[in-house]
Amino acid sequence: MTQSANNAAKAAKTFLTPEIADYCELHCSPESETLAALTAFTMENRSDFAVNLSGRSVGQLLRLLVGLSGAKRILDVGTFTGYSALSLAEGAIADARVISIDANPMSKELAQPFLAQSPHGHKVELVTAFVQDWLPLQPDASFDFIFLDADKHRYPQYLTECWRLLSAGGVLIADNILWGGHVVSEHPPTRAIAVDAFNKAASSLPDATAVCLPLRDGVMLLRKSA
Ligand SMILES: C[S@@+](CC[C@H](N)C(=O)[O-])C[C@H]1O[C@@H](n2cnc3c(N)ncnc32)[C@H](O)[C@@H]1O
C-alpha cells in the first residue's frame, strides 16, 4: 500500500468520535415504551451503575440479530435491570425462551415489573445464580443464541463454556470487548487484559465467523459453523 493509501485507510478507521457514536445511537430504531421506562428507572434509581445498561444501539442490534437467527433457546448472561433480556425477547420469535442470569437477587426484583408490562416479557425466565457455577451444569448445544455481558475478567472462561453450550449455526454476542479502548493501552487494566484474551481466542476459533465491531464499547459477533 502507498503512504497516501495507508493514511487514508488509517483516517477512515479513526473517525469514530464521541459525536459520531452519539449520532449512531440516535439513528437506531427507538426503544419500546417499556425499554424507555426501564432505562429511565435505572438512571433514576441505579444511577451509579447505569453505565451497565447495554442501551439503545446494542439493544436494537440484539433485537435484529435474534429475529434474523430465528433462535428459540436464548441465554442472556448478566441481567442487571433487564434491558438486554427484554431486547432479546422483543426480537425473538413468539415461542422463544430467554433465560437471563444474574448473581445479584436484586436484578430479579428490578427487572420483573418491566417484563410484566411488556407483551414479550412472558418469554423471559430470570435466574439468580453465579454464571461460573451455572454454565457448566448446562448440556452441550442447549442454546441457539447467547448474549454475554457479565464479569469481564472471566470472559475467556465464559467463551469456552458458552461455545460448548451453543448449537451449530448459533450466535454468540459479547459486549464491552473494547473496554473503553483500553484493549490497545500500553498498560491495560486487568479487565482489558481479560477482554483482549477473549477477543484473541474468539477471533481464532476454527469453527466460527467472528466480527469485532466498534459499536459503543465494542461488540463481538460470533457465528458457530453450521
Ligand atoms: C453489565 S451488567 C449487565 C447489563 C445487562 N445485560 C443490560 O443490558 O442492562 C453485568 C451484570 O452481571 C452480573 N454479574 C457479574 N458477575 C457475575 C457472575 N459471576 N455471575 C452472575 N452474574 C454476574 C452483575 O450483577 C450485573 O448485573
The ligand as a MOL file (V3000), in Angstrom:
LIG
                    3D

  0  0  0     0  0            999 V3000
M  V30 BEGIN CTAB
M  V30 COUNTS 27 29 0 0 0
M  V30 BEGIN ATOM
M  V30 1 C -23.0880 -5.0510 32.5700 0
M  V30 2 S -24.2910 -5.7060 33.6640 0 CHG=1
M  V30 3 C -25.4470 -6.4610 32.5780 0
M  V30 4 C -26.2560 -5.4540 31.8200 0
M  V30 5 C -27.4500 -6.0260 31.0830 0
M  V30 6 N -27.0470 -7.0270 30.1330 0
M  V30 7 C -28.2200 -4.9150 30.3990 0
M  V30 8 O -28.4060 -4.9390 29.1920 0
M  V30 9 O -28.6560 -3.9870 31.1010 0 CHG=-1
M  V30 10 C -23.4790 -7.0880 34.3500 0
M  V30 11 C -24.3250 -7.8860 35.3150 0
M  V30 12 O -23.6380 -9.1100 35.5380 0
M  V30 13 C -23.8060 -9.5080 36.8660 0
M  V30 14 N -22.6710 -10.3690 37.2180 0
M  V30 15 C -21.3690 -10.0170 37.3150 0
M  V30 16 N -20.6160 -11.0960 37.6040 0
M  V30 17 C -21.4620 -12.1470 37.6820 0
M  V30 18 C -21.2890 -13.5340 37.9410 0
M  V30 19 N -20.0890 -14.0490 38.1480 0
M  V30 20 N -22.3790 -14.3370 37.9360 0
M  V30 21 C -23.6160 -13.8140 37.6930 0
M  V30 22 N -23.8370 -12.5110 37.4540 0
M  V30 23 C -22.7810 -11.6800 37.4420 0
M  V30 24 C -23.8550 -8.2280 37.6800 0
M  V30 25 O -24.5970 -8.4260 38.8750 0
M  V30 26 C -24.5240 -7.2480 36.6940 0
M  V30 27 O -25.9110 -7.1050 36.9640 0
M  V30 END ATOM
M  V30 BEGIN BOND
M  V30 1 1 1 2
M  V30 2 1 2 3
M  V30 3 1 2 10
M  V30 4 1 3 4
M  V30 5 1 4 5
M  V30 6 1 5 6
M  V30 7 1 5 7
M  V30 8 2 7 8
M  V30 9 1 7 9
M  V30 10 1 10 11
M  V30 11 1 11 12
M  V30 12 1 11 26
M  V30 13 1 12 13
M  V30 14 1 13 14
M  V30 15 1 13 24
M  V30 16 1 14 15
M  V30 17 1 14 23
M  V30 18 2 15 16
M  V30 19 1 16 17
M  V30 20 1 17 18
M  V30 21 2 17 23
M  V30 22 1 18 19
M  V30 23 2 18 20
M  V30 24 1 20 21
M  V30 25 2 21 22
M  V30 26 1 22 23
M  V30 27 1 24 25
M  V30 28 1 24 26
M  V30 29 1 26 27
M  V30 END BOND
M  V30 END CTAB
M  END
